[in-house]
Amino acid sequence: MLPSAESIQIILPIACILLLVMSLKNPVYGVIAYFFVLNAKLGEMYPLLGAIRFELLVAAYVLLRILVSGKGLGNFLPRINPINKAFWVLFAVGMISVAFSVNPAVSWNEGGYFLLKITVFYVMIVSTVRSFADLAKILWAFLLVTAWIAYEPVANYLSGVVSEEMYGAVAYGRFGAASGHVALANTLNQGIPVLLYFAMTNTKRLVRLVSIMILALLLFGVYASKSRGGFLGLMVTAMGVVYFSRDRLKAGLIAGVFVTFFLTVAATDYLSHMSTIQEGVHASRTSSDRYLGLVNGISMMIKRPVLGVGIGCYAEARRQFFHYYFYSHNLYGELFGELGLASIAWFYLIYLVFRRTRAIKRALERAGPRDAFYFNIITAIQLGLFVRLFVGNFTHGSLIWFWFLMAALTVAVQNILLQEKHILLRRT
């Protein structure tokens, strides 16, 4: 039987402290420590850490360490990369929307504060990821964090500790994305493309073995979540891998075997729940909520067209306008409602990431292992974003760290290539 998450969670604060010490040698370790803190919710796990504002202390230390190092300080400036410029425009739009929201206090607590933390994280990434080795470290951190998020729900599920929903027993955890089965499935789905393409590039047996173990954990976590959107996300990932493959026939056969195997081992109640997808928005209340989330978001935009109801204020505005307090469960309804026409800034940022990743892939020759590594990671960013955009039809989360980590890594990869190969991607 797997050890309980409670018995091994002490690993996280210990790892964070060690990483902060290691940041004296390389600031990127400090960024990884902050990434762990940002995702693991250490303040909730350990109230003492929450009381001393551990997350804030770590962020302040890492920023100071980056400043002292004196390297990469200008990499986040708007003039360095169009993605940076789009990011800072979005930051400004988001913060202005807080001031003009239907409830500034709610908007700050539920939106502005998270946008500020994500901005700090973005600055950290683009300032410290300056080499092939730095990029590999961040990717390992991303994969290990995703595996950690999956571990507790999977361990609980296998030991019979589940949450009973109307469609059966589902996996759940205590903190962050693991505490909600839909958020859990989407968080694991966004990590699978990165894991697949990261493993493809590495020829070391140990790395491939660890990657296979993590992949099995993530796939089982999506299955145990019983999330319909999570299931569809897996299918979209499989199709995306086929699309990006050089040998699509071979990739299609492998994807077909995977889908067949997944459906074969899935429990009857799970497949029954999946079958309600064909009934559309009338399948259940959870399905109609996704549809109403979009409709109500558009209505909010009509009422407040310029800046919307303010970031983080979707549920509050829903209560005021429709007497129904609930989150959007729809990414696009959330964006239209919270930012109105100004949501263009968010969509433009994501568009630029896709545009720059295409430019980077065109510039790469893939003549050697390192080129193949960059090519695969850029492909993982493209597929990961597409999968997340797709499952956005069933869940909200415009300010989750994933969007901005992918944007920051795109900027970082371009900066590395400009340094290593002097590829003038700004002209493409």
C-alpha positions in Angstrom: 0.0 0.0 0.0 1.2 3.5 -0.8 2.3 5.7 2.1 -0.2 8.4 3.0 0.4 11.9 1.9 0.3 13.1 5.5 3.2 10.9 6.4 5.5 12.2 3.6 4.4 15.8 3.2 7.3 17.0 5.4 9.4 16.4 2.3 8.0 19.6 0.8 9.1 22.2 3.4 12.5 20.4 3.7 12.9 20.5 -0.1 12.0 24.2 -0.2 14.6 25.1 2.4 17.3 23.1 0.6 16.4 24.7 -2.7 16.6 28.2 -1.1 20.1 27.4 0.2 21.1 26.0 -3.3 19.8 29.3 -4.8 23.0 30.9 -3.4 24.7 29.1 -6.3 22.0 29.5 -8.9 18.9 31.6 -8.4 16.8 29.2 -10.5 16.7 26.9 -7.5 15.0 29.7 -5.5 12.4 30.0 -8.3 11.7 26.2 -8.0 11.3 26.6 -4.3 8.7 29.4 -4.8 7.0 27.2 -7.4 6.7 24.4 -4.8 5.3 26.8 -2.3 2.9 28.3 -4.8 1.4 24.9 -5.6 1.7 22.9 -2.4 -0.2 25.4 -0.2 2.3 25.0 2.6 0.5 27.7 4.6 -2.5 25.4 4.7 -0.5 22.2 5.4 1.4 23.9 8.2 -0.5 26.8 9.9 2.7 28.0 11.5 4.1 28.7 8.0 1.0 30.4 7.0 1.2 32.6 10.1 4.7 33.8 9.3 3.7 34.4 5.7 6.2 31.9 4.4 5.1 32.3 0.8 5.7 36.0 0.9 9.1 35.6 2.6 10.2 33.1 0.0 9.1 35.4 -2.9 10.9 38.3 -1.4 14.1 36.3 -0.8 14.1 34.9 -4.4 13.5 38.3 -5.9 16.3 39.7 -3.8 18.6 36.9 -4.9 17.8 37.5 -8.5 18.6 41.2 -8.0 21.9 40.5 -6.3 22.9 38.1 -9.0 22.6 40.9 -11.5 21.9 38.5 -14.4 18.8 38.3 -16.5 17.3 41.4 -14.8 16.1 42.9 -18.1 14.6 39.8 -19.6 11.1 40.6 -18.4 11.0 44.1 -19.9 8.4 44.8 -22.6 11.0 45.7 -25.2 12.8 42.3 -25.0 9.9 40.2 -26.3 6.4 40.8 -27.6 5.1 38.3 -25.1 6.5 40.4 -22.3 4.7 43.4 -23.7 1.4 41.6 -23.9 1.9 40.2 -20.4 2.4 43.7 -18.9 -0.6 45.0 -20.8 -2.7 42.2 -19.3 -1.3 42.9 -15.8 -2.3 46.6 -16.2 -5.8 45.7 -17.5 -6.3 43.2 -14.7 -5.3 45.7 -11.9 -7.4 48.5 -13.4 -10.4 46.2 -13.4 -9.9 45.6 -9.7 -10.5 49.3 -9.0 -13.6 49.5 -11.3 -15.1 46.1 -10.3 -18.5 45.5 -8.7 -16.7 44.9 -5.4 -13.0 46.0 -5.2 -12.4 44.0 -2.0 -13.6 40.8 -3.5 -11.8 41.5 -6.8 -8.5 42.0 -5.0 -8.8 38.9 -2.8 -10.0 36.6 -5.5 -8.2 38.1 -8.6 -5.8 40.9 -8.1 -3.7 39.2 -5.4 -3.4 36.1 -7.6 -2.4 38.1 -10.6 0.3 39.8 -8.6 1.7 36.4 -7.5 1.6 35.1 -11.0 3.4 38.3 -12.2 6.2 37.7 -9.6 6.5 34.1 -10.8 6.6 35.2 -14.5 9.4 37.7 -13.7 11.3 35.0 -11.8 11.1 32.5 -14.7 12.2 34.8 -17.5 15.0 36.3 -15.3 16.6 33.0 -14.2 16.0 30.5 -17.0 19.0 31.4 -19.2 20.5 28.0 -20.2 19.7 24.5 -21.3 20.4 23.3 -17.8 18.1 25.9 -16.2 15.3 25.0 -18.5 15.6 21.3 -17.7 15.5 22.1 -14.0 12.3 24.1 -14.3 10.7 21.3 -16.4 11.6 18.7 -13.8 10.1 20.9 -11.1 6.9 21.2 -13.2 6.6 17.5 -13.6 7.4 16.7 -10.0 4.9 19.2 -8.7 2.2 17.7 -11.0 3.1 14.3 -9.7 2.9 15.5 -6.1 -0.6 17.0 -6.8 -1.7 13.6 -8.2 -0.2 11.5 -5.4 -2.5 12.2 -2.5 -5.8 11.8 -4.5 -4.5 8.5 -6.1 -3.3 7.2 -2.7 -6.6 8.1 -1.1 -8.5 6.4 -3.9 -6.6 3.2 -3.8 -7.0 3.0 0.0 -10.8 3.6 -0.3 -10.8 7.2 0.9 -13.0 8.8 -1.7 -15.6 11.6 -2.2 -19.0 10.2 -3.1 -20.6 12.2 -5.9 -23.8 11.5 -7.8 -21.8 9.6 -10.4 -19.8 7.5 -8.0 -16.6 7.6 -5.9 -14.0 10.1 -7.0 -10.5 10.8 -6.0 -9.8 13.9 -3.9 -7.0 15.6 -1.9 -6.9 18.2 0.7 -5.1 21.2 -0.9 -5.2 23.3 -4.0 -6.1 21.6 -7.3 -6.2 18.2 -5.6 -9.3 19.2 -3.5 -11.6 19.4 -6.5 -11.9 16.5 -8.9 -12.4 18.6 -12.0 -9.5 20.9 -11.2 -7.4 17.8 -10.4 -8.1 16.2 -13.8 -7.3 19.5 -15.7 -4.1 20.0 -13.7 -2.9 16.5 -14.5 -4.0 16.9 -18.2 -1.9 20.0 -18.6 1.2 18.2 -17.4 0.9 15.2 -19.6 2.0 16.9 -22.9 5.1 18.3 -21.2 5.9 14.9 -19.7 5.5 13.1 -23.0 7.7 15.4 -25.0 10.3 15.8 -22.2 10.7 12.0 -22.0 10.9 11.7 -25.8 14.1 13.8 -25.9 15.9 12.0 -23.1 17.7 8.8 -23.8 18.6 8.0 -20.2 16.9 4.9 -18.9 16.3 6.3 -15.4 14.7 9.4 -16.8 12.4 7.4 -19.0 11.5 5.0 -16.2 10.7 7.9 -13.9 8.7 9.5 -16.7 6.7 6.3 -17.3 5.9 6.1 -13.6 4.8 9.7 -13.4 2.7 9.2 -16.6 1.0 6.2 -15.1 0.2 8.2 -12.0 -1.2 11.1 -13.9 -3.4 8.9 -16.2 -4.7 7.0 -13.2 -5.4 10.3 -11.5 -7.5 11.5 -14.4 -9.4 8.2 -14.4 -10.0 8.3 -10.6 -11.3 11.9 -10.9 -14.3 10.7 -13.0 -14.2 14.1 -14.7 -15.8 14.1 -18.2 -13.7 17.2 -19.2 -10.6 15.3 -18.0 -11.5 12.3 -20.2 -12.0 14.6 -23.2 -8.7 16.3 -22.4 -6.9 13.0 -22.6 -8.5 12.3 -26.0 -7.5 15.8 -27.3 -3.9 15.2 -26.0 -3.8 11.9 -27.9 -5.0 13.6 -31.1 -2.5 16.4 -30.6 0.4 13.9 -30.3 -0.7 12.3 -33.5 -0.9 15.7 -35.2 2.5 16.8 -34.2 4.2 13.5 -35.0 6.4 13.0 -37.9 5.0 9.5 -38.4 1.3 10.1 -37.9 0.3 6.5 -38.9 2.5 5.0 -36.2 1.5 7.6 -33.6 -2.2 7.1 -34.5 -1.9 3.3 -33.9 -0.3 3.9 -30.5 -2.9 6.5 -29.6 -5.6 4.1 -30.7 -4.2 1.3 -28.5 -4.0 3.7 -25.5 -7.6 4.9 -26.0 -8.9 1.3 -26.3 -6.9 0.3 -23.2 -8.2 3.2 -21.2 -11.8 2.5 -22.1 -11.4 -1.2 -21.4 -10.1 -0.8 -17.9 -12.5 2.0 -17.0 -15.3 1.0 -14.6 -18.9 0.7 -15.8 -20.1 3.7 -13.7 -17.3 5.8 -15.2 -18.2 5.0 -18.7 -21.9 5.6 -17.9 -20.9 9.1 -16.7 -18.9 9.7 -19.8 -21.8 8.7 -22.0 -23.8 11.8 -20.7 -21.5 14.0 -22.8 -23.7 13.2 -25.9 -26.7 14.7 -24.1 -25.1 18.1 -24.2 -26.0 20.9 -21.8 -29.2 19.1 -20.7 -27.3 16.1 -19.4 -27.2 17.3 -15.8 -26.9 20.4 -13.7 -23.1 20.2 -13.9 -23.4 20.3 -17.7 -25.9 23.2 -17.7 -23.7 25.1 -15.3 -20.9 25.2 -18.0 -23.4 26.6 -20.5 -24.9 29.1 -18.1 -21.4 30.1 -17.1 -20.7 31.3 -20.7 -24.2 32.9 -21.1 -24.0 34.7 -17.8 -20.5 35.9 -18.6 -21.7 37.4 -21.9 -24.6 39.1 -20.0 -22.1 40.6 -17.6 -20.0 41.9 -20.5 -23.1 43.5 -22.0 -23.9 45.2 -18.7 -20.3 46.3 -18.1 -18.6 46.2 -21.6 -15.3 47.9 -21.1 -13.6 46.2 -18.1 -16.3 43.7 -17.1 -17.2 43.1 -13.4 -13.5 42.9 -12.4 -11.1 39.9 -12.1 -12.1 37.5 -9.4 -15.7 38.9 -9.2 -17.5 36.5 -11.4 -19.3 34.7 -8.6 -20.0 38.0 -6.8 -21.4 39.6 -9.9 -23.5 36.5 -10.6 -25.0 36.9 -7.1 -25.8 40.6 -7.7 -27.1 40.2 -11.3 -28.7 36.7 -11.3 -29.1 35.9 -7.6 -27.0 32.8 -8.0 -23.6 32.6 -6.3 -21.4 30.2 -8.2 -18.2 30.2 -10.2 -18.4 30.2 -14.0 -17.1 26.6 -14.7 -16.3 28.1 -18.1 -13.1 29.8 -19.0 -14.6 32.0 -21.7 -17.6 33.0 -19.7 -15.2 34.0 -16.9 -13.0 36.1 -19.2 -15.9 37.8 -20.9 -17.7 38.5 -17.6 -14.7 39.6 -15.5 -12.8 41.7 -18.2 -15.4 42.5 -20.8 -13.9 43.7 -24.1 -10.6 44.1 -22.3 -10.3 40.3 -22.2 -8.8 40.7 -25.6 -5.5 41.3 -23.7 -5.7 37.8 -22.3 -6.5 36.2 -25.6 -3.8 38.2 -27.4 -1.1 37.0 -24.9 -2.1 33.4 -25.6 -2.1 34.1 -29.4 1.4 35.6 -29.2 2.7 32.5 -27.4 1.4 30.3 -30.2 2.8 32.7 -32.8 6.3 32.8 -31.2 6.4 29.0 -30.7 5.7 28.6 -34.4 8.6 31.0 -35.2 10.9 29.1 -32.9 10.1 25.8 -34.4 10.7 27.1 -37.9 14.1 28.5 -36.8 15.3 25.2 -35.3 17.1 22.7 -37.5 16.9 19.7 -35.1 20.4 18.8 -36.2 21.4 17.6 -32.7 19.9 16.4 -29.4 19.7 19.9 -28.0 17.8 21.2 -31.0 15.4 18.3 -30.6 15.0 19.1 -26.9 14.0 22.7 -27.6 11.7 21.6 -30.4 9.9 19.1 -28.3 9.5 21.4 -25.3 8.0 24.1 -27.6 5.7 21.5 -29.0 4.7 20.5 -25.5 3.9 24.2 -24.8 1.7 24.4 -27.9 -0.2 21.1 -27.1 -0.5 21.9 -23.4 -2.0 25.3 -24.1 -4.4 23.8 -26.7 -5.6 21.1 -24.3 -6.1 23.7 -21.6 -8.0 26.0 -24.0 -10.2 23.0 -24.9 -11.0 22.0 -21.3 -11.7 25.7 -20.7 -15.2 24.9 -22.1 -15.8 22.9 -18.9 -13.8 24.8 -16.3 -12.6 28.3 -15.4 -9.1 29.5 -14.4 -7.9 32.4 -16.5 -5.3 33.3 -13.8 -3.9 29.9 -13.0 -0.1 29.7 -13.2 0.0 27.3 -16.2 -0.8 30.0 -18.8 1.9 32.3 -17.6 4.5 29.6 -17.0 4.1 28.5 -20.7 4.4 32.1 -21.8 7.5 32.6 -19.6 9.1 29.4 -20.9 8.5 30.5 -24.5 10.4 33.8 -23.8 13.1 31.9 -21.9 13.6 29.4 -24.8 13.9 32.2 -27.3 16.4 34.0 -25.1 18.5 30.9 -24.8 18.5 30.3 -28.5 19.5 33.9 -29.2 22.4 33.4 -26.8 23.4 30.0 -28.1 22.8 30.3 -31.8 22.2 34.0 -32.4 18.9 33.1 -34.1 17.1 36.4 -34.8 13.6 35.2 -34.0 12.4 38.8 -33.6 12.3 39.1 -37.4 10.2 36.0 -37.9 
